[in-house]
Amino acid sequence: MSGAIAARPHRTGWRLPRLGPLWLALPGVIFLCVFFAYPVAQLLGLSLVDPATGAFSTATYQRIAGTDVYLRVLGITFRIAGYTALYSLLIGYPLAYWLARLPDMFRGRMLLFVMVPFWTSYLVKTFAWMIVLGRSGIINALATGSGIVDQPLALLHNEFGVMVGMVHAMVPLAVMTLLPVMAGIDQRLVQAAQTLGASPAHAFWLVYFKLSLPGVAAAGLLVFISSLGFFIVPAFLGGRRETMLAQLIITQIQELLNWPFAGALAAMMLATALISCWLYDRLFGLSTIAGGSAQVSTGRIRDLGLVILGWIAALAGKLAALTRMVLGKRGSGLILPLFAWVTIAFLVVPTLLVIPLAFTSSQFLEFPPPGYSLTWFKTYFASPLWIQATIRSFLVAFATAVAATTVGGFTALALANSRTRWGGLIFAFFLAPMIVPRIVIAVGLFYLFARMGLIATDLGLIIGHTVLAIPFTLVTIAAVLKSYDQRLDQAAATLGANRLRTLVGVTIPLVKGGLVAAFLFAFITSFDELTIAIFVSGGLKTTLPKQMWDDMILQLNPTLAAVSVVVFVVVTVMLVTAERFRRAP
């Protein structure tokens, strides 16, 4: 009897969850816990601590609530982010709708006109708008030169300039989020509605638009959250009245060293982002951001939405009839393509205008250039500071791409082979760095790295950039694995191959296009990244975007135009290459 009892397995009060393939995601989970979740949580904890006594305190939040200037900045931040999301949707939805209706091959080519501005550095885009909107910029030069106005227009250092720069930066994000949802809508549903007697307007609004609502909400969510953390555009295109929350956080850290107050401001920004995500998840499900299926909303919200869409459809039908009367059927059919091409021009042209300025022979930024010269490229290539920053950006970007692709690839493989409830939680956790405002992550890492001795080190930059790049690699590789036939791995296992040999000899060769695309997307993410570099570089290990930031604060000059062209060319080549690999069979 005693022997039988001794033979029984010992039972404990708990046991490890059966994660199966999800163990492949464990390195990434640990990495993000240490360098993402912990720094952000620690930063938020600082906001509730009295720096003098170390005791629990809400003094920082009371200070914010009791000071008009901080409440005003919060209001400005939420207003600008809200308007940016609204205008980006109003402009981006028709463009995404036009792209979704194009043949696949032509759509892929046209999509580059959206993706290149999407991945182009915010610094380059902001620099372009400073040239276009400035007092002596292109628009004012044309307006005063043609006699339209006597005095230059005030297009810069006000809310108009900020909104132009913000919307220009965010429309590509809205389009890239909307397009996968729209491309998955079956056009036959709209045709069926019209066959049953619905007008084109009612068929669009009550069928197509309703099915695209998850994409609309996801685009609005990502644009709003991304806009909350903006500081580049308002810093250069706005004035004091357009100061946003991220600028206050930078000031509190770099100039005042007030960590508790910076933590409180970051906490308010993060709380807004999380509440927005929670509302979106309740309505549609967070997985739709990455192309998953949407939940079907029911109840009063759905009924109210259908009533509103019915009113919009009736109004749209009357406007469409009036348009056909004025322009005719053929003319009204050209409105959407014309709007799409105007939007593409709005996205592409400002950056292209920087190119001739990089070859100017003048000491100043004049358009059109009085002459052409390679002087400013020679200045760039002859400067040890610029070259060191460029080399460091390439090396950091390469290391970041390797790390992020490895982590994202194993995680995507784990999620693709897992059917447990833990998969959704892990996916949301890996997606979080894309949702949490970058300024919050950067400040949290700065506080952590300051105690670890990683400030002003390449390793610190690589870690920070990897945190930001992992969501892009995960989504890219996961999209490829969705169409991967898992039976190939099973066949290899049947023939005697172990898991490692199957991975190296079967899986990786078949999904190498997605891996290369993920690598290049991670490279671009790091190469263009500024927020982490501002805090982690410490002024010593400066990167190319950080050096551009420093020079733009001091004075605009043609050398910046030459550097912008270099960045634009690198990003465009990487992006085109990534798209070719991503679409390769």
N, C-alpha and C positions, 0 to 999 in steps of 0.2 A: 504493500500500500504506500509506504513511504517512498519507495522507488518510483512509483507511478506519479506521485505528487511532485517529486523532484524533476521528473521528465517534462512536466508541463512548462510551457514558455512563461516567462515572467511578464506580468501585465503591469503597466504603469498607468498613471492617471491621465496621460495624454500621449498622443502619437503624432508623428510628422504627417502633414497632409500629403496625399498622393498627387504630386504635381506632374509626374511623368515627364514629357518633353519640356515642360516649363522650367526645369532646372537649367536649361540652356540660357535662360534670361537672368539667372542669378547674378553673374558678374555685372551686368548692366544695372540691376536693381541695387546692388551694393554701391556701385559707382554713383548713381543718382542720389541715393540716400546720404552719402557722405558729402558730395559736392553740389547738391541741389536742395534736397529737403532739409538737411540739417542747417546749412547757412541761412536759408530763408526763415526757418523757424527761429533760429537764434537771433536774427535781425528783428523779427517781430517781438521776441521776448525782451529785447533791449528797450522797446518802447514802453514796457510796463515796469521798468526798474528805475529807482531813483539813483542816479550816478554817484551821489554823495554818500548815501547810506547802504545802497544795495538792496533796499526793501522794495516791496511791491508798491507801485505808485501809478496813478492815472494822470499825473500832472501834465504830461505832454499832450494828451488828448484834450484836457481842460484848456490848455493854452491855445490849441487849434480852434476849439469851439468858441473861445472868448476873444479871439483876435480877428478883426474884420479882414485884414489883408490875406490871411491864410484861407479863410472861408471864400474870399473872392477868387483866389487862385484855384481852389477846388472847383468852384462854379465854372471858371473859365476852362479848366481842363475837361470837365464833363460836357460842357457845351460844345467845345471844339471837337472832342471825340465823337459826340453824338451827331453833329453836323457832318463830320467827315464820313461817318458810317452811312448817313442818309444820302449824301451826294454821291458817294462811291457806288452805292446800290443803284441810284437813279441813272448814273452814267454806265456802270458796268453791266447791269442786267440786259439792256438791249444789245450790247456788244457780245455778251456771252450767248444770248439767244441767236444772234446772227451766226456766230461761230458754230453753234451746235447744229445748225441746219445745213452747214457746208458738208460736202463729201469728205470722208476721212483723210484722204491724202492732202487735199487743199487746206483742210482745217489745221492739220499739223504744221503746214508752212506758215499759215497766217498766225498761228498761236505763238510763233517766235516773236512777232511784233508786240506781244503782251508779256512774254516771259523775259525777254531781254530787259525791258524797263523794270520788271519785277525783281530781278536779281542784280540790277545795277545799283551800285552803292548810293545810299541816301545822301552822302556827302557830294557825290558827283551830280546827282539830280538837283540838290539844293543849290550848288554852285551854278548850275545851268540857269535856274530860275532867278538867281541874283543878277546874272548877266542879262536875262530877258526883261525882268521887271524893274531893274534899277533906274535911278533918276536919269542916268546917262545910258540906260540900257537900250536894247533893240527896239522894244515897243515905243518907248518915248522918243528915240531917234527917228523912227519912221513917222510918228504922229506929229512931232514938231517940224520935221523936215518937209512933210507934205502940206503943212499949214492947217492941219485939222485942229490943233490946239496951239496956244501961244506959250503956255508954261508946261513943264513936264508933269505928268500925272503922278499922284501919290499911290503907287502900286506896291510899294515895299515898306516894311517895318510897320505893318498894320494887320488887321485881321484878314483883309482880302489876300495879302501875300501869303499868310499862314495857311489859309484855306486852299489856295491854289496849290501850294507845295504839298500839303497833306493829302489832298484828293488825288493829285498826280501820283503820289507815292503809294496810295492805297487802292486805287482802281484796279491795278493788276492783281492784287491779292483777292479782291472781290470776284473778279472774272475767273481766276484760277480755282476758286472755291465753288462758284456757281456752275462752271462748265461740266464737271463730272456728273452732277445731278441732272442737268438738262440733257446731256448726251444719252443718259439712260432712260429718258422718257420715250415711250412708244408713240410715235406720231400718229399711228392708226387710231388711237383713242380720241384725238382731236377730230380726225376725219369721221369717226363713228358718231361723235356728238353732232357734227354738222349734218350727217346723213339723217339723224333723228329729228332735225329741225332747228337745231341751235344756230344762232348767227355766228359768224367768225369771231366777233368780240366775246360773246358768251362762251363759245367753245374754248377760247384762249384763257379767259379769266377763271372760269369755273372748272376747267379740266387741266390745261397745261400749267397755268400759274399755280394752281392749288398743288399739283404734283411737284412743282419746283420750290415750294415754300421751305422745305428743309434746307435746301441750298441757299435760299435768301437769308434765312435766319442764321445759318452757319457763317455766311459771308459777313453779315452785319455784326455777328459776335466777334469774329476774328479781327475785323477792321476796328471795331470799337475798342477792344482790349489792346491791340497794337498801338492805337492812337493815344491811349492813356499814358503810355510810357515814352512818347515822343519828346525829344529835346533838341534835336539837330535843326529841324525846320523852324520851330518858334524862335530858336536862338539867333538864326541868321535872317529869317524872313519876317519876323515879328518885332514888336516893340515891348515896352514894359507892360502895356495892357494885355498882352498876349502871353505873359509868363505862365508856364504850365508846371504841373506838379513835379515832373522829373527834374526840371531846372532847379526847383527849390531843394530837392534831395541832394543834387550835386553840390549846391552851395553849402548846405548844412554839413556835408562830409569834407569837402576839399578846403573850405575857407573857415568854417566855424568848429569843425570836429565835434559836432553835436550829434552823437550816435543815437541817443534815445529819441530825439525829435525826428531825425531822419527815419528811424524805424517806425515811428508813428505815422509819418506821411506814407511810407512804403506799405504799412499795414492797411491804410485806407484805400490805397490804389489796388492792393491785392484783394481786399474784401469786395471791392466793386467788380473786379474780374471774376472772382469765384461766384458771386451772386448771379452775374450774367450767365456763367456756365451752368449753374444750377437750374436757372429758369429754362435755358435752352435744353438741358438734359431732360427736364420734366416734360417738355413739349415734344421733342423730336428724338432724343437719345444722342448722347455725345459721340457715338460711333459714326454718325452721319458726316462728321467733319472729315473723316478719312474715307468716305465713300460707302459706308455701311447703309443698311436699310433703315428707313425711318419708322418711328412709332406712329400709330394712327391716333390722333387726338380725338376725343369724344366729348360729349356734354355741351355745356353752354358756350364754351369758348369756340368750339367748332361751329355751332349754329350761328353765333354772332359773326364769325368770320365769313360764313356763306352769305349772310345777309349783306355784309359790306362788299363782298366781291360781286354780288348781284347788282348793287348800285353802281359800282365802278364799271362793270360790264355794260350796263345800260348807257352810262355817260360815254364810254369809249366807243360804243356802237354809233352814237349820234355824231361824235367827232370824226369817226372814220367815214361816215356817209358824207359829212360836210367836206372832208378832204378830197374824197373821190369826185365830188361835184366841182371843186375848184381846180384840182390838178389832173383829174381823170384817173382811170384805173392804172395806167402805166406809170404816171407821175407819182401816184401815192405808193406804188410798189417800190419806188427808188428811195423812199424816205429812210427806211431801215439801213440799207447798204451805205447811203450817204452819211448817216449818223455814225455808223461803225467806222468808216474811213476817217471821219473828222476826229473821233475819239482816238483812233490809232495815231493820227498825226499829233494829237495833244500829248500822247504818251511818248512818242519817239523823237519828235522834232527838237524839243528843248535840249536834249542831250547831244543831238547831232550838231547843234549850233556851236557847241563848245569846240568842235574839231577845228574849224578854220581859225578860231582864236588862239589855238595852240601853236599855229604856224605864223602868227603875226610878227611883223618886224618892229612893231611899236613897243614902247616901254609900258604902255597902258592897255587895258582891255577896251578896244574900240571895235565896233561892228558897223560896216564891214571893215576888215583890217586894211590899213593903208598900203601894206605890202606883205610879202610872205618871206619867212625865214625859218631856219631850224635852230635859231638861237636858244629858245627856251627848252628844247629837247636836249641840246648840248649842256645847258645849265643843270638840267635834271640829272643827266648821266655823269656829269663831272662833280656832282655834290656827294661827298661821302655820307652825309646824313641821309639823303634821299635813297641812295643805293643800299645802305645798311638797313633802312626801314623796309625797302622792297624785298631784299633777300630774306629778312626775318619774316615778313608776311608770307612769302612762299614756303619757307621751311615750317613755320607754325601751321599753315594751312595744310601742307602735306601730312604732317604728323596727326593733325586733327582729323583729316579725312580717313586715314588708316584706322585710328581708334574708333571714330564714330561709325564707320562702315562695319567694323568687326562687331561692335556691340549691337548695332542696329540689325545686322544680318543674323546673328545668333538669336536675338529676341524675336525677329520676324519668323524665323524657322520654328522657334518654340511655340509661338502663337498659332502658326499654320498647322502644327501637328497636335494641338491640344484642343480638347473640347470641354474643359472644366470651367467652373464659374470664376476661377482665378484669372483666366485669360483676359476678361474685360477690365478687371482692376489693374492688371499689369499694363495693358495697353493704355489706359487712361493715365497711369503714372508716368509712362514714357512720353506721352503726349504733353504732359504738364509744362515742360520748359518752353513749349511753343505758345502756351496760353498765359503763363505768368509773365507780366511785363519784364523786359530785359533789365531795366534799371534796378528792379528789386533783386534779381539774381546777381547782378554785377556788384551791388553794394554788399550783399550777403557774402559773396566770395571774397571781397576786399577785406572784410572784417575777419574772416576765417584765415585767409592767406597771410594777413599781417602777423598772426601768431604762429603760423607754420613756416615763415620765412620764404614764402613763394611770391612776394611782391617783387616786381622788376626781374622776373625770371621767365624764360621761354616755357618752362613746364607749367607755370601758373596760367599763361596765355592758352596753352594747349588744353589744359583741363577745362578752363572756362569756355573756350570755343567748342569743345567736345560736348559739353552739356547742352549748348544751343543747337548743335548739329545733329544730335542723336534722333530727335523727332523726324527730321527730314529723311534721314537714311532709313529709319524704320518704316515710314509710310511708303517710300519708294520701293523698297525690297518686298514689303508685304503685298503691294499691288502686283508685283511680278509673281509672287508665290501663289496668289489667288488662282492663276491660270495654270499652275504647275501640276502635273499629273503625279500624285503621290504613289500611284501603282508602280512607277519606275523604281522608286526606292524599295518598294516591297519585292519587286522582281530581283533587284540586286541582292537583297538579303536572302532570298530563296536560293540564289546561286552561290551563297556562302560568303558574301562580303559583309564585314562588320560595319558598324555605324560610321566610323571614321573614314573607312575606305569608300563607303557609299556617298558620304558627304563630299569627299575630295574628287572621286571619280565620276559621280553621276550628277548630284544636285548642283554643285558649284558650276561645272561647265554649262549646264542647261540654263542657269539663271545669271550667267556672267554679265549679260547686258544690263540687267537691273543693278548688279553690284557695282559695275563701272559707273553707271548713272548716279547711284547713291554716293559713290566716292567723289565724283565731280561736284555734286550738289553740296556735299559737306565741305569740299575745298572752297567753293564760292562763298558759302556761309562764313567760313573763317576769314578768308581773304578780305571780305568787305566789312568785317565786324569792327565796330568802334566802341560800343558801350563797355564791354569788358576791358578793352585796351585802355580806356581813359583811367580806370581805377587800378588795374593789375600791372600795367606797364611801368608805372612809377616814374615816368618821364625819362627812364634810362633805356628800357627795352621797347622803344617806340616802334610801332608798326606803320605801314603806309597810310591807312586811314587816320591813325592818331596824328601823324605828322601833317597830313592835310588839314585836320581839325585845328591844330596849333597855328598853321600858316593862315587859315581862313579867319581866325580870330584877330590876328595881327593886321593883315592887309591882303586884299585880292590882288593877284598879279598873274601874268601870263604863264609863269612856271606851274601854277596850279592847274591851268588849262591843259598843259602838256601832261601833267601827272594824271589828270582826269581821263585823258585820251588813253593813256597806258592802262589804267584800271578798266576802262570801258572795253578795250580790245581784249584784255585777258578774260574778263567775265564773259564776253560774247563768244569767244572761241571755246571756252570751257562749257558754256551752256549749249551751244550747237552740238558739240561733241557728246555731251550728256544725253541730249534728246535723241541723237542717232542711236546711241547704245540702248537707251530705254525703250525705243520703239522697234529695235531689232528683234526678229523672231527668235 
